[in-house]
Amino acid sequence: MLRDLDAVRDTATALAGLRGGTVEVATMPSPGIEPLSTLIHRFTELHPSVTVSTQAAFTPDEVVSLVRNGACELGLLGSSAPVHPSGLDVLHVEDQPFVVVAAPGGGIEDDVTIRPGDLVGQKLIASRTGSLMRSIVDDITAGGTGTEIVTVVDHRTSILPLVLTGVGVAVLPSSWTRLARRCGAVVAPIEPTAHLHVAMVSLPAHLTPAARAFLALTGSLAERRSRAG
């Protein structure tokens, strides 16, 4: 009911364009790096008077729940397979391959493709069991090659600082690539690899004008990235 009231209010005050208001987006950590950074950057250029508010979620189910119960209008999630939550619209944004992120000066070279076997003897930084990222790490360590998990973290934001201090290497979605390189890390594609399926979920009706504009922008970004290959 509150969401419907917000939609009516914002529609009445924004008939001539978006003039204020807030769009609320639930997001998981990796999609919250990218494509969310690009989306917010472009959206605030187009609609500088609208605030983008994000709420953290750590699983696709959490994102879906936040959107379904009206806590957020939009939800950005990453999953091991395409999602089809009942009662919600799903916009596929992109598929992100996984990469290896490491401190410079080690045996991993920037932009040089490696295979899981090339990580023999490496110390790995991992997330907790249950994520696609962790399942990839578990597959790497399962062969008894001397590769081991040295630390497990709940907060993905801790991973890059740990990599840069030399604690170990990490397997992350490619959304982290630009940030990792800007911080001085090296990033190597890994083959074969899984892909993180990134999607935007929303209720099929009752979106505020700001949320509709953000969703349309997401669709445009998805289309451009699809054409780019």
C-alpha positions as CSV (number, residue, x, y, z in Angstrom):
1,M,0.0,0.0,0.0
2,L,2.8,2.4,0.9
3,R,4.5,1.6,-2.4
4,D,1.3,2.3,-4.3
5,L,0.9,5.7,-2.5
6,D,4.5,6.6,-3.4
7,A,3.8,5.7,-7.1
8,V,0.7,7.9,-7.1
9,R,2.5,10.8,-5.4
10,D,5.6,10.6,-7.7
11,T,3.5,10.3,-10.8
12,A,1.5,13.4,-9.8
13,T,4.7,15.5,-9.2
14,A,6.7,14.2,-12.2
15,L,4.4,14.5,-15.2
16,A,6.8,16.9,-16.8
17,G,9.9,14.8,-16.0
18,L,11.7,13.4,-13.0
19,R,11.9,16.1,-10.4
20,G,13.1,14.5,-7.2
21,G,12.2,11.3,-5.5
22,T,14.1,8.1,-4.7
23,V,14.6,4.8,-6.6
24,E,15.4,1.9,-4.2
25,V,17.5,-1.0,-5.5
26,A,18.3,-4.2,-3.7
27,T,21.7,-5.5,-4.9
28,M,24.1,-8.4,-4.4
29,P,27.8,-7.5,-3.9
30,S,29.3,-8.3,-7.4
31,P,26.5,-6.8,-9.5
32,G,26.7,-3.9,-7.0
33,I,30.1,-3.2,-8.4
34,E,29.1,-3.5,-12.0
35,P,26.7,-3.0,-13.7
36,L,25.3,-0.9,-10.8
37,S,28.2,1.6,-10.9
38,T,27.6,2.3,-14.6
39,L,23.8,2.5,-14.1
40,I,24.0,4.9,-11.2
41,H,26.6,7.1,-13.0
42,R,24.4,7.4,-16.1
43,F,21.1,7.7,-14.2
44,T,22.4,10.6,-12.0
45,E,23.6,12.4,-15.2
46,L,20.1,12.1,-16.7
47,H,18.1,12.7,-13.5
48,P,20.3,14.7,-11.1
49,S,17.5,15.4,-8.7
50,V,16.6,11.8,-8.1
51,T,18.4,9.8,-5.3
52,V,19.4,6.2,-5.9
53,S,19.2,4.2,-2.7
54,T,20.7,0.7,-2.5
55,Q,20.1,-2.0,0.0
56,A,22.5,-4.9,0.5
57,A,21.4,-8.5,-0.2
58,F,23.7,-11.6,-0.4
59,T,21.6,-14.2,-2.2
60,P,19.2,-14.1,-5.1
61,D,16.4,-15.2,-2.7
62,E,17.1,-12.1,-0.5
63,V,16.9,-9.8,-3.5
64,V,13.6,-11.4,-4.7
65,S,12.1,-11.1,-1.2
66,L,13.0,-7.4,-0.9
67,V,11.3,-6.7,-4.2
68,R,8.3,-8.9,-3.6
69,N,7.5,-7.5,-0.2
70,G,7.9,-3.9,-1.4
71,A,11.0,-2.9,0.5
72,C,12.7,-2.1,-2.8
73,E,11.2,-1.5,-6.2
74,L,14.1,-3.1,-8.2
75,G,16.5,-5.9,-7.4
76,L,19.9,-6.6,-9.1
77,L,21.1,-10.2,-8.6
78,G,23.7,-12.6,-9.8
79,S,23.0,-16.4,-10.0
80,S,24.5,-19.6,-11.3
81,A,21.5,-20.0,-13.6
82,P,18.8,-17.7,-15.0
83,V,16.1,-17.0,-12.4
84,H,12.4,-17.2,-12.9
85,P,10.7,-15.9,-9.7
86,S,6.9,-16.1,-9.8
87,G,5.1,-12.8,-9.8
88,L,8.2,-10.7,-10.9
89,D,9.5,-9.4,-14.2
90,V,13.0,-10.4,-15.0
91,L,15.4,-8.4,-17.2
92,H,18.5,-10.3,-18.1
93,V,21.4,-7.8,-18.0
94,E,24.6,-9.7,-18.8
95,D,26.7,-12.9,-18.1
96,Q,29.9,-12.3,-16.2
97,P,32.7,-14.9,-16.5
98,F,34.9,-15.5,-13.5
99,V,38.5,-14.3,-13.3
100,V,41.5,-14.7,-11.0
101,V,42.6,-11.6,-9.1
102,A,46.1,-11.5,-7.6
103,A,48.6,-9.1,-6.2
104,P,51.3,-8.0,-8.7
105,G,54.7,-9.6,-8.8
106,G,53.5,-13.2,-8.4
107,G,53.2,-16.0,-10.9
108,I,49.9,-14.7,-12.4
109,E,50.2,-12.2,-15.3
110,D,47.6,-9.6,-16.1
111,D,45.2,-10.5,-19.0
112,V,47.0,-13.9,-19.6
113,T,44.5,-16.7,-19.6
114,I,45.1,-19.5,-17.0
115,R,43.6,-22.9,-16.3
116,P,42.6,-24.1,-12.8
117,G,45.7,-26.4,-12.8
118,D,47.9,-23.2,-13.0
119,L,46.9,-22.3,-9.5
120,V,48.8,-25.2,-8.0
121,G,50.2,-24.2,-4.6
122,Q,48.3,-20.9,-4.5
123,K,46.5,-19.7,-1.4
124,L,42.9,-18.8,-2.1
125,I,40.6,-16.3,-0.5
126,A,37.0,-17.6,-0.6
127,S,33.4,-16.7,0.3
128,R,31.3,-19.0,2.4
129,T,29.8,-22.2,1.1
130,G,26.7,-21.7,-1.0
131,S,27.8,-19.2,-3.6
132,L,28.8,-19.9,-7.1
133,M,32.2,-18.2,-6.3
134,R,32.8,-20.7,-3.5
135,S,31.8,-23.7,-5.7
136,I,34.5,-22.7,-8.2
137,V,37.1,-22.4,-5.5
138,D,36.1,-25.8,-4.0
139,D,36.5,-27.4,-7.5
140,I,40.0,-25.9,-7.8
141,T,41.0,-27.2,-4.3
142,A,39.4,-30.6,-4.7
143,G,42.2,-32.2,-6.8
144,G,44.7,-32.3,-3.9
145,T,47.2,-30.1,-5.8
146,G,48.4,-28.2,-2.8
147,T,46.0,-25.3,-3.5
148,E,44.3,-24.3,-0.2
149,I,41.8,-21.9,1.2
150,V,43.5,-19.6,3.7
151,T,40.6,-17.3,4.6
152,V,36.9,-17.3,4.3
153,V,35.0,-14.0,4.3
154,D,31.4,-13.0,4.5
155,H,31.8,-9.5,3.1
156,R,33.0,-9.5,-0.5
157,T,34.4,-6.0,0.0
158,S,37.1,-7.6,2.1
159,I,38.4,-9.7,-0.7
160,L,40.3,-7.2,-2.8
161,P,42.2,-5.6,0.1
162,L,43.2,-9.1,1.2
163,V,44.4,-9.9,-2.3
164,L,46.4,-6.6,-2.4
165,T,48.1,-7.3,0.9
166,G,49.3,-10.7,-0.4
167,V,47.1,-13.0,1.7
168,G,46.1,-15.0,-1.4
169,V,44.4,-14.9,-4.8
170,A,40.7,-14.8,-5.4
171,V,38.2,-16.0,-8.0
172,L,35.7,-13.2,-8.7
173,P,33.2,-12.3,-11.3
174,S,34.6,-10.0,-14.0
175,S,32.6,-7.1,-12.6
176,W,35.6,-6.6,-10.3
177,T,38.1,-6.3,-13.1
178,R,38.2,-2.5,-13.6
179,L,38.3,-1.8,-9.9
180,A,40.9,-4.4,-9.2
181,R,43.2,-3.1,-11.9
182,R,42.8,0.5,-10.7
183,C,43.9,-0.7,-7.3
184,G,47.0,-2.3,-8.7
185,A,46.0,-5.9,-8.9
186,V,46.4,-8.2,-11.9
187,V,43.4,-9.9,-13.4
188,A,43.6,-13.1,-15.5
189,P,40.8,-14.8,-17.3
190,I,40.3,-18.4,-16.3
191,E,39.2,-21.2,-18.6
192,P,37.1,-23.2,-18.4
193,T,34.9,-21.0,-16.2
194,A,31.3,-20.6,-15.0
195,H,29.3,-17.4,-15.6
196,L,27.3,-15.2,-13.2
197,H,23.9,-14.5,-14.6
198,V,23.1,-10.9,-13.8
199,A,19.4,-9.8,-13.9
200,M,17.1,-7.0,-12.7
201,V,13.9,-8.1,-11.1
202,S,10.8,-5.9,-10.5
203,L,7.1,-6.1,-9.8
204,P,5.1,-6.0,-13.0
205,A,3.2,-2.9,-11.9
206,H,3.1,0.0,-9.4
207,L,6.6,1.3,-10.1
208,T,7.3,4.9,-9.4
209,P,8.4,7.0,-12.4
210,A,12.0,7.0,-11.0
211,A,12.0,3.2,-10.9
212,R,10.6,2.9,-14.4
213,A,13.3,5.2,-15.7
214,F,16.0,3.2,-13.9
215,L,14.6,0.0,-15.3
216,A,14.5,1.4,-18.8
217,L,18.1,2.5,-18.5
218,T,19.0,-1.0,-17.4
219,G,17.3,-2.4,-20.4
220,S,19.3,0.0,-22.7
221,L,22.6,-1.1,-21.0
222,A,21.7,-4.7,-21.4
223,E,20.9,-4.3,-25.1
224,R,24.2,-2.4,-25.7
225,R,26.3,-5.1,-23.9
226,S,24.5,-7.8,-25.8
227,R,25.3,-6.2,-29.1
228,A,29.0,-5.8,-28.0
229,G,29.2,-9.5,-27.6
